[in-house]
Amino acid sequence: MNEDLLSFIWQFQYFDAANLQTEAGETIQIIRTGHKNTNAGPDFSDARIRIDGVEWIGTVEIHTKSSDWHLHQHSEDGSYESVIMHVVWENDVQIFRPDKTLLPVLSLKGLVRLSILDRYASLMHAQDFYESPGIACQEQFPSVNELQKFSMLDRVLLERLEKKASKVLELYHENQQDWEETAYQWLGQHFGFKLNDPAFLRLTQIIPLKILQKHRSQSIQIEALLFGSAGLIPDKSALDETEDLYIETLRREYQFLANKYRISHLKMNNHEFKFLRLRPAGFPTIRISQFADLITRNGTLFSSITSSENIKSLHHLFSLKQSDYWIYHFQFGKLSKSNVPVMGKDAINLLIINAAVPLLVAYSRQRQQPDFLDKALYLLSEIPAESNRITREWETLGMKVKTAADSQSLIEWYNHYCTNKKCLECTVGAALVRST
């Protein structure tokens, strides 16, 4: 038994509620179990329970053992003085309120339907057979009502968007409520395409957007600021004497501009950027040049995204080309055997999914304008689904993965619920546990 299962049992009253009594022998009538609390404090709020004919309104705390009350130091927390019932699996110690009166305890051991325990145990045990965290209910998944599956899909998509929007809003507040600077940093971070996200975010935080905007007419200066601040421009001694004009120009421009804006001391170490196991088209050198192209072509990134009318306009925004040097090189001083491709359609779609869409959702939340959330959902419905190990696993269970909305939902479902064994918080898992 664990607290998650016990909370589930209490919330849906999957126990014999006839002739209930506290451990002290008082009669219990449950009028309302209360609302589950996801924040700090007692587990259920606004519960209504009649004890020995007296109706109480307050909170309910759930523990596997009553002694957990002391283990979790609830006696020292004033928010637990509102607890009217302590629901436990096993009552191993008496708990007293600050006024020395006994806290009513309901022990559910022996009252719970064994079928509930068996079905829950089968889900938890199923995951032990997988080499990596899997979908515990995969054997039973096809038997679940389609409506419950679609309900979960809608729910997890919104949860995923809300999580990403919260991260955008954190940046927004760090940037003194400047949406353009926030969009610049958020977009820049996602030019790292996951592996290099932290390094790209740090790079954009070193060079404010307003500095780059002053040099939009000179793309070489934008690249110099970005490559120089990233610590990627090689020292002169690191290359042969025949080094080309491009590298010399970058080095010279960076030294001048870094001194001008007093940012030379903020320069990153080149090892912060990862190259291993990446294709040349995904190297941070290529992505930085493409990001420079984005800055050069668009003075107002945030406005460009929020004013976009359709998926086509965003594809045009992110159809980026690295500078000529990076068509023929993948690292400084290293020629490529074939031309390095420009930003591809798949990469553009990932930028829309992971960068543009969360910006729209965050703006919708901040401005309380649902139209931007609708636009974000529309964009996801217009982009083909991502194909990866997680989406392919869902497809084997009969889930249709056609759009990015589908794949984003299933990724969140798998990562947040399946791998963390939160079956009771999942619509499908809960249905399987309580099924008759």
C-alpha positions as CSV (number, residue, x, y, z in Angstrom):
1,M,0.0,0.0,0.0
2,N,1.2,3.6,-0.7
3,E,-0.3,7.0,-0.3
4,D,-1.2,7.4,-4.0
5,L,-3.4,4.3,-4.0
6,L,-4.9,5.2,-0.6
7,S,-5.8,8.7,-1.8
8,F,-7.4,7.1,-4.9
9,I,-9.4,4.7,-2.8
10,W,-10.5,7.5,-0.5
11,Q,-11.4,9.9,-3.3
12,F,-13.6,7.4,-5.1
13,Q,-14.7,5.6,-2.0
14,Y,-13.6,2.1,-3.1
15,F,-14.2,0.6,0.3
16,D,-17.0,-0.7,2.3
17,A,-18.7,2.4,3.7
18,A,-21.4,0.7,5.6
19,N,-21.2,1.0,9.4
20,L,-17.9,3.0,9.3
21,Q,-16.3,3.8,12.7
22,T,-13.3,5.7,13.8
23,E,-10.6,3.7,15.7
24,A,-12.2,5.2,18.9
25,G,-15.6,3.6,18.0
26,E,-17.3,6.8,16.8
27,T,-19.8,6.4,13.9
28,I,-18.7,8.0,10.5
29,Q,-20.9,9.2,7.6
30,I,-19.0,10.6,4.7
31,I,-20.9,13.4,3.0
32,R,-18.1,14.6,0.8
33,T,-14.5,13.3,0.5
34,G,-13.2,16.7,-0.4
35,H,-11.1,18.1,-3.3
36,K,-7.7,16.6,-3.9
37,N,-4.9,19.1,-3.1
38,T,-2.0,19.3,-5.4
39,N,-0.1,21.9,-3.3
40,A,1.4,21.9,0.1
41,G,-0.9,21.1,3.0
42,P,-3.5,18.4,3.8
43,D,-4.3,16.0,1.0
44,F,-8.0,16.8,0.6
45,S,-9.8,20.1,1.3
46,D,-13.4,21.1,1.8
47,A,-14.4,17.6,3.1
48,R,-17.7,17.1,5.0
49,I,-17.9,14.2,7.4
50,R,-20.5,13.5,10.2
51,I,-18.8,12.0,13.3
52,D,-21.1,10.7,16.0
53,G,-23.9,12.9,14.6
54,V,-21.8,16.1,14.5
55,E,-21.0,17.4,11.0
56,W,-17.5,18.6,10.4
57,I,-16.1,20.6,7.5
58,G,-12.4,20.8,6.9
59,T,-9.5,18.8,5.5
60,V,-8.5,15.2,5.4
61,E,-4.9,13.8,5.6
62,I,-3.9,10.5,4.1
63,H,-1.1,8.2,5.4
64,T,-0.2,4.6,5.1
65,K,0.5,4.6,8.8
66,S,-0.8,7.0,11.4
67,S,2.7,7.4,12.7
68,D,3.6,9.2,9.4
69,W,1.9,12.2,10.9
70,H,4.9,12.6,13.2
71,L,7.3,11.5,10.5
72,H,6.2,14.3,8.3
73,Q,6.2,16.8,11.2
74,H,2.5,17.8,10.7
75,S,2.2,18.6,14.4
76,E,4.5,21.6,13.8
77,D,2.6,22.9,10.8
78,G,-0.4,25.1,11.6
79,S,-2.1,24.2,8.2
80,Y,-2.8,20.7,9.6
81,E,-4.9,22.1,12.5
82,S,-7.9,22.0,10.0
83,V,-7.8,18.2,9.6
84,I,-11.1,16.6,10.7
85,M,-10.2,13.0,9.7
86,H,-7.0,11.1,9.5
87,V,-7.4,8.3,6.9
88,V,-4.8,5.6,7.1
89,W,-4.2,2.0,6.1
90,E,-2.8,1.0,9.4
91,N,-3.3,2.8,12.7
92,D,-0.1,2.2,14.7
93,V,-0.2,5.3,17.0
94,Q,-2.7,7.8,18.4
95,I,-2.4,11.4,17.1
96,F,-3.5,14.3,19.3
97,R,-4.5,17.8,18.3
98,P,-2.8,20.8,19.9
99,D,-5.7,21.0,22.4
100,K,-4.9,17.4,23.4
101,T,-8.1,16.0,21.9
102,L,-7.7,12.8,19.9
103,L,-7.7,13.2,16.1
104,P,-10.4,10.9,14.5
105,V,-8.8,8.1,12.5
106,L,-10.4,5.9,9.9
107,S,-8.4,2.8,9.1
108,L,-9.2,1.3,5.6
109,K,-7.3,-1.9,6.1
110,G,-9.8,-4.7,5.7
111,L,-12.4,-2.4,4.1
112,V,-11.0,-2.1,0.6
113,R,-12.1,-4.2,-2.3
114,L,-9.4,-6.7,-3.0
115,S,-10.0,-6.4,-6.8
116,I,-8.8,-2.8,-6.6
117,L,-5.6,-3.9,-5.0
118,D,-5.1,-6.7,-7.4
119,R,-5.6,-4.6,-10.5
120,Y,-3.3,-1.9,-9.2
121,A,-0.6,-4.4,-8.3
122,S,-0.8,-5.9,-11.8
123,L,-0.1,-2.5,-13.4
124,M,2.9,-1.8,-11.0
125,H,4.3,-5.3,-11.5
126,A,4.0,-5.2,-15.3
127,Q,6.6,-2.4,-15.5
128,D,9.2,-4.7,-13.9
129,F,9.4,-6.7,-17.1
130,Y,10.6,-3.9,-19.3
131,E,14.2,-3.1,-19.8
132,S,13.3,0.6,-19.8
133,P,10.2,2.3,-18.4
134,G,7.3,1.3,-20.6
135,I,3.5,1.5,-20.8
136,A,2.4,-0.7,-17.9
137,C,-1.1,-1.2,-19.3
138,Q,-0.1,-2.2,-22.8
139,E,-1.7,-5.6,-22.5
140,Q,-5.0,-4.1,-21.3
141,F,-4.9,-0.8,-23.3
142,P,-6.9,-2.0,-26.3
143,S,-9.8,-2.9,-23.9
144,V,-10.2,0.7,-22.6
145,N,-13.0,2.9,-23.9
146,E,-11.8,5.2,-26.8
147,L,-13.5,8.2,-25.2
148,Q,-11.2,7.8,-22.1
149,K,-8.1,7.6,-24.3
150,F,-9.1,10.8,-26.3
151,S,-10.0,12.5,-23.0
152,M,-6.4,11.8,-21.7
153,L,-4.9,13.0,-25.0
154,D,-6.6,16.4,-24.7
155,R,-5.6,16.7,-21.1
156,V,-1.9,15.9,-21.5
157,L,-1.5,18.2,-24.5
158,L,-2.8,21.1,-22.4
159,E,-0.6,20.0,-19.5
160,R,2.5,19.9,-21.8
161,L,1.7,23.3,-23.3
162,E,1.2,24.8,-19.8
163,K,4.5,23.5,-18.6
164,K,6.3,25.0,-21.5
165,A,4.4,28.3,-21.2
166,S,5.4,28.5,-17.5
167,K,9.1,28.3,-18.6
168,V,8.5,31.1,-21.1
169,L,6.9,33.2,-18.5
170,E,9.8,32.7,-16.1
171,L,12.1,34.1,-18.8
172,Y,9.5,36.9,-19.4
173,H,9.7,38.0,-15.8
174,E,13.5,37.7,-15.7
175,N,13.6,40.0,-18.7
176,Q,11.5,42.7,-17.0
177,Q,8.3,41.9,-19.0
178,D,10.0,42.4,-22.3
179,W,8.4,40.0,-24.8
180,E,10.9,40.7,-27.6
181,E,13.9,39.8,-25.4
182,T,12.1,36.8,-24.1
183,A,11.3,35.5,-27.6
184,Y,14.9,36.1,-28.7
185,Q,16.2,34.0,-25.7
186,W,13.5,31.3,-26.0
187,L,14.0,30.9,-29.7
188,G,17.8,31.0,-29.4
189,Q,17.7,28.3,-26.8
190,H,15.8,26.0,-29.1
191,F,18.4,26.4,-31.9
192,G,20.3,24.1,-29.7
193,F,17.8,21.3,-30.6
194,K,17.8,19.8,-27.1
195,L,21.5,18.7,-26.8
196,N,22.8,22.3,-27.0
197,D,19.8,24.1,-25.5
198,P,21.6,25.2,-22.3
199,A,24.6,26.6,-24.2
200,F,22.4,28.5,-26.7
201,L,20.3,30.0,-23.9
202,R,23.4,31.2,-22.1
203,L,24.7,32.6,-25.4
204,T,21.5,34.7,-25.8
205,Q,21.7,35.9,-22.2
206,I,25.3,37.2,-22.8
207,I,24.3,39.3,-25.8
208,P,21.1,41.3,-25.4
209,L,18.9,41.5,-28.5
210,K,19.2,45.3,-28.5
211,I,22.9,45.0,-29.3
212,L,22.3,42.6,-32.2
213,Q,19.6,44.8,-33.6
214,K,22.0,47.7,-33.9
215,H,24.1,45.6,-36.4
216,R,21.3,44.0,-38.5
217,S,22.6,45.7,-41.6
218,Q,26.0,43.8,-41.2
219,S,25.4,40.1,-40.9
220,I,29.1,39.5,-40.4
221,Q,28.9,41.6,-37.2
222,I,26.0,39.5,-35.9
223,E,27.9,36.3,-36.6
224,A,31.0,37.8,-35.0
225,L,29.2,38.7,-31.8
226,L,27.5,35.2,-31.6
227,F,30.5,33.1,-32.5
228,G,32.9,35.2,-30.4
229,S,30.7,35.2,-27.3
230,A,30.3,31.4,-27.8
231,G,34.1,31.1,-27.6
232,L,34.1,29.3,-30.9
233,I,36.3,31.6,-33.0
234,P,39.7,29.9,-33.0
235,D,42.9,31.7,-31.9
236,K,45.2,32.6,-34.8
237,S,47.7,30.0,-33.6
238,A,45.1,27.3,-33.8
239,L,44.9,27.4,-37.6
240,D,47.5,27.5,-40.5
241,E,48.9,30.6,-41.9
242,T,46.6,30.2,-44.8
243,E,43.4,30.9,-42.8
244,D,40.7,32.6,-44.8
245,L,39.4,36.1,-44.6
246,Y,36.1,35.1,-43.0
247,I,37.8,33.9,-39.7
248,E,40.1,36.9,-39.6
249,T,37.1,39.2,-40.1
250,L,35.1,37.5,-37.3
251,R,38.0,37.7,-34.9
252,R,38.6,41.4,-35.6
253,E,34.9,42.4,-35.5
254,Y,34.3,40.5,-32.2
255,Q,37.3,42.1,-30.5
256,F,36.1,45.5,-31.5
257,L,32.4,44.9,-30.6
258,A,33.1,43.0,-27.4
259,N,35.2,45.9,-26.1
260,K,32.6,48.4,-27.3
261,Y,29.8,46.7,-25.4
262,R,32.0,45.5,-22.5
263,I,31.0,41.8,-22.9
264,S,34.4,40.2,-23.6
265,H,34.6,38.9,-20.0
266,L,31.4,37.0,-20.5
267,K,32.8,34.9,-23.3
268,M,31.8,31.2,-23.1
269,N,34.2,28.2,-23.2
270,N,33.9,26.3,-26.5
271,H,33.5,23.0,-24.7
272,E,30.1,24.1,-23.6
273,F,28.8,23.3,-27.1
274,K,28.4,19.6,-28.0
275,F,29.3,18.2,-31.4
276,L,29.5,14.5,-30.6
277,R,26.9,12.3,-32.3
278,L,25.4,15.2,-34.3
279,R,25.2,15.3,-38.0
280,P,27.1,18.3,-39.6
281,A,23.8,20.0,-40.4
282,G,23.0,20.1,-36.7
283,F,26.4,21.3,-35.5
284,P,26.2,24.3,-33.2
285,T,28.4,26.3,-35.7
286,I,25.8,25.8,-38.4
287,R,22.9,26.6,-36.0
288,I,24.6,29.8,-34.8
289,S,25.0,31.0,-38.4
290,Q,21.3,30.2,-39.1
291,F,20.3,32.0,-35.9
292,A,22.3,35.0,-37.1
293,D,20.3,34.9,-40.4
294,L,17.1,34.9,-38.4
295,I,18.2,38.0,-36.4
296,T,19.4,39.7,-39.6
297,R,16.1,39.2,-41.4
298,N,13.7,39.9,-38.6
299,G,14.0,42.9,-36.2
300,T,11.0,41.9,-34.1
301,L,10.9,38.1,-33.6
302,F,8.0,38.1,-31.1
303,S,5.8,40.2,-33.3
304,S,6.6,38.1,-36.3
305,I,5.4,35.0,-34.4
306,T,2.2,36.5,-32.8
307,S,1.2,38.2,-36.1
308,S,1.7,35.0,-38.2
309,E,-1.6,34.1,-39.9
310,N,-0.8,30.5,-40.7
311,I,1.7,27.7,-40.7
312,K,3.1,28.9,-44.1
313,S,4.1,32.2,-42.7
314,L,6.0,30.5,-39.8
315,H,7.7,28.2,-42.3
316,H,8.8,31.3,-44.2
317,L,10.1,32.9,-41.0
318,F,12.3,29.8,-40.1
319,S,13.4,29.0,-43.6
320,L,17.0,30.0,-42.8
321,K,20.3,29.8,-44.6
322,Q,23.7,29.8,-43.0
323,S,26.3,32.2,-44.5
324,D,28.4,31.0,-47.4
325,Y,31.3,29.9,-45.3
326,W,29.1,27.4,-43.5
327,I,27.8,25.9,-46.7
328,Y,31.2,24.5,-47.3
329,H,32.5,24.1,-43.7
330,F,31.0,22.3,-40.6
331,Q,33.6,23.6,-38.2
332,F,36.1,26.4,-38.4
333,G,38.9,25.5,-40.8
334,K,37.3,22.1,-41.7
335,L,35.9,21.7,-45.2
336,S,32.9,19.6,-45.6
337,K,33.0,16.7,-48.2
338,S,29.6,17.9,-49.5
339,N,27.6,21.1,-49.1
340,V,26.0,21.5,-45.6
341,P,22.2,21.7,-46.1
342,V,20.2,24.8,-45.0
343,M,17.5,24.6,-42.3
344,G,15.3,21.7,-43.3
345,K,11.6,21.2,-43.0
346,D,11.8,18.8,-40.0
347,A,14.0,21.3,-38.1
348,I,11.6,24.1,-38.9
349,N,8.7,22.1,-37.6
350,L,10.6,21.4,-34.4
351,L,11.2,25.1,-33.9
352,I,7.5,25.8,-34.4
353,I,6.5,23.0,-32.0
354,N,9.0,23.7,-29.2
355,A,9.6,27.4,-29.6
356,A,6.8,29.3,-31.4
357,V,3.9,27.4,-30.0
358,P,4.9,27.8,-26.3
359,L,5.4,31.5,-26.9
360,L,1.9,31.8,-28.1
361,V,0.5,29.8,-25.2
362,A,2.5,31.9,-22.7
363,Y,1.3,35.2,-24.3
364,S,-2.3,33.8,-24.2
365,R,-1.9,33.2,-20.5
366,Q,-0.3,36.5,-19.8
367,R,-2.8,38.6,-21.8
368,Q,-5.7,36.3,-21.0
369,Q,-6.5,36.1,-24.7
370,P,-7.6,32.6,-25.7
371,D,-7.2,33.4,-29.4
372,F,-3.4,32.8,-29.1
373,L,-4.0,29.4,-27.5
374,D,-6.3,28.5,-30.4
375,K,-3.6,29.6,-32.8
376,A,-1.1,27.4,-31.0
377,L,-3.4,24.4,-31.2
378,Y,-4.1,25.1,-34.8
379,L,-0.4,25.1,-35.6
380,L,0.1,21.8,-33.9
381,S,-2.7,20.3,-35.9
382,E,-1.1,21.4,-39.2
383,I,2.3,19.9,-38.5
384,P,3.0,16.2,-39.2
385,A,3.6,14.0,-36.1
386,E,7.1,13.5,-34.8
387,S,8.4,10.0,-35.2
388,N,10.5,8.6,-32.3
389,R,10.6,5.6,-30.0
390,I,7.8,6.9,-27.8
391,T,5.3,7.6,-30.7
392,R,6.1,4.3,-32.3
393,E,5.4,2.5,-29.1
394,W,2.0,4.1,-28.8
395,E,1.3,3.2,-32.4
396,T,1.8,-0.5,-31.6
397,L,-1.1,0.0,-29.1
398,G,-3.4,1.3,-31.8
399,M,-3.0,5.0,-31.2
400,K,-3.2,7.1,-34.3
401,V,-0.3,9.6,-34.5
402,K,-1.0,11.9,-37.4
403,T,-0.2,15.4,-36.2
404,A,2.2,17.2,-33.9
405,A,-0.7,17.6,-31.5
406,D,-0.9,13.8,-31.3
407,S,2.8,13.2,-30.8
408,Q,3.2,16.0,-28.2
409,S,0.3,14.5,-26.3
410,L,1.7,11.0,-26.3
411,I,5.2,12.2,-25.4
412,E,3.8,14.0,-22.4
413,W,1.6,11.0,-21.5
414,Y,4.5,8.6,-21.6
415,N,7.1,10.8,-19.9
416,H,5.0,12.2,-17.1
417,Y,2.6,9.3,-16.4
418,C,3.9,6.0,-17.7
419,T,7.6,6.4,-16.8
420,N,6.7,7.7,-13.3
421,K,4.1,5.0,-12.7
422,K,1.4,7.6,-12.2
423,C,-1.3,5.1,-13.4
424,L,-3.9,6.4,-10.8
425,E,-3.6,9.9,-12.2
426,C,-4.0,8.7,-15.7
427,T,-7.6,8.4,-17.1
428,V,-6.8,5.0,-18.7
429,G,-4.9,3.6,-15.7
430,A,-7.6,4.7,-13.2
431,A,-10.3,3.2,-15.4
432,L,-8.4,-0.1,-15.4
433,V,-7.9,-0.1,-11.7
434,R,-11.6,0.6,-10.9
435,S,-13.1,-1.5,-13.7
436,T,-15.6,-4.1,-12.6
